């Protein structure tokens, strides 16, 4: 850690005693005999942080200090611990600069594997990052700097690699155009040129122009049932053995699913344009023997058509993302990159018909998947739960202008 003491504007220095007090507040011990010596403003901030601990633990994992120093806005942009650990492996033990380090979710993972410096404009956030480094059992240098105005050579220093998490919520609005981020694209490019390689964290929906896309490998990372980020990889990062194993090169895309401590990858050819362009994919107008739902990371990456070709399937419709096939021998068993179910019956999506069909089978929909249709899975589950005792699946999607409902065996 740097020798400079980082202070929060209201709380001051984030000490170990204050961290212990925050832990007490988080479990409800706010009485003066347990937590004392704070102003009303300080206590209000501590209580607000305490109220965020459940979400913070889901994001950061378990803290050695029992609590994490977080803000509501900072948590929205923080990286899930499993994703941060995964990305950190690409840098070996080289010196890494973490630009816009925020509350320190990526910083902790980077610092655990080697020398790391975290930089941020917000002094309050840096004070929290210092506390979180202790909670994460890691040590890193922290620097207060404006990445837009600090000379690039001074900013980068001795770092060989850079990790950047640009601010995507400027002015309280979420931005998906790379030119609207802070630092902006020109500044990001200047920083990357000063290093051997780097990684930029983006929102899953962030778009790049063709020239920008050609300079990076674009990876969509999913974990915990959702797409967590789009990650741009450039330079010597692409020479990491794991990256080379899957032939993840500049100008291409991949989808990654982190589940149960295992990393699953689908790498496809680069689509001609942004993910929305895959709506031009050829569609199959009939549901076959099986339905296949590619992982959300595959859909976000615009690789549904490539995935369909890989597993010898076809889109049911160009807008809903479901695939269909008459066999699934090309789909590895228990592969989390897709959910598969054998189709029992296909009907029009009408609640009366659905109730009749499920009652006839003495069954109820254990899992309901909806793509491209105006149906609420929670409402359907409540309506159909009393139809029987045996769990089945219900997949609802579009087939041209019609909305279909497929009753399936339990998914695998």
Residue, then its C-alpha position, 0 to 999 in steps of 0.5 A: x500500500x502507498x504510504x499516503x493515508x486515504x480518507x473518506x470525506x465523511x468517515x475519514x480513514x477506514x481503520x480496522x476499528x471502524x471496520x469492526x464497528x461496521x460489522x457490528x452494525x451489519x448484524x444489528x448492533x447499533x446501540x451506543x454501547x456497541x458502536x460509539x464515537x460517530x457523528x450522525x452523518x458518519x453513522x448514517x453512512x455506516x448504516x447505509x453500507x451495512x444494508x448493502x452487505x448481502x449484495x456485496x458478499x454475493x459480488x466480492x465473496x467472503x471478506x476476512x473482515x466480515x464486511x465490504x466497504x461499498x456504495x450503491x453505485x460502485x456495487x453496480x459496476x463491481x466485478x463478480x469475484x469469480x470473473x475477476x479471478x478468471x481474468x487475473x490469471x491472464x497477466x501472470x506475475x507481471x506488473x499490472x495497472x488497474x485503471x478506474x479500480x473503483x471499490x477494488x473487485x478486480x484489484x483484489x484478484x489482480x493483487x493476489x497474483x502479482x504487483x498491482x497499482x489501482x488508480x481512481x479519481x474518487x478519493x472516497x472510493x479509494x479509501x473504500x478500496x484500501x479497506x477492501x484490500x485488507x478484507x480480501x487479503x491482498x496488498x496493492x498501491x493505490x493512487x489518486x489521479x485523473x486518468x483523462x489528464x495525467x500524462x500517459x507515461x506518468x499514469x502507466x509507469x512501470x506497468x507491463x499490462x493494464x486492466x481498465x473498467x471505464x465509468x459506464x454510468x456517467x451523469x447517472x445514465x448507463x452508456x453502451x457507446x464506447x465513445x461515451x465512457x470515461x475515459x473515452x476511447x481515444x484515451x483508452x487507446x493511448x493507455x493501451x499503446x503504452x503497455x504490452x497488452x491489456x483488458x478492458x471491461x465493458x457492458x455486455x451491450x457495448x458496441x464497437x465500430x469495425x476498426x475498434x473490433x478488429x483490434x481486440x478479441x471480444x469475450x462475453x463472460x457469464x456466471x451465476x445465470x447472467x452475462x456479467x461483462x464484455x471483455x476486450x483483450x489486446x496485445x500480449x494478453x492474447x499470448x497467454x497459453x489458455x487464450x491460445x488454447x482456444x485460438x482467441x485472436x483479435x477480430x473474433x468473439x467468444x462466450x465463456x460460462x463460469x460454473x462450479x469452478x469450471x470454465x466453459x468456452x465457445x469460440x465462433x467465427x466473427x459475425x459480420x457486425x454487431x450481435x443484432x445482425x444475427x437476426x438475419x440468420x435463417x430460421x426453421x419454422x418447425x420445432x423438432x425432437x429437441x429444443x436447445x437454449x444457448x447460454x446467455x453469453x452465446x446470445x449476447x456475443x451474437x454467436x447463436x447462429x455459429x453455435x447452431x451450426x456447431x451442434x447441428x441445430x437450427x433456429x426456431x425463429x430468427x428473433x427468439x434464440x431457441x434452437x431445435x434439432x432432431x437429435x443432440x448427439x453433437x451436444x456434450x452431455x451436461x454441457x452448461x453452454x446450453x440447456x436441452x429438452x426433449x419435446x413432448x407436445x407443441x401447441x398454441x400459447x393459450x392458457x386454457x390449452x396449457x392447463x388442459x395439456x398439463x392436467x392430462x399429463x398430471x404435470x406442472x411446469x418446473x422450468x418455464x423459458x420465454x423468448x420473444x413473447x409477452x408472457x410472464x413466467x411467474x404468472x404462468x407458474x402460479x396458474x399451472x402449478x396445480x395441474x399435476x404432480x410431475x415436473x416438466x418443462x415449458x418453452x414459449x417462443x415465436x415461430x414466425x408470427x405465431x407464439x408456440x408453447x412446447x411442453x418438454x421433458x425436464x431439461x438437461 
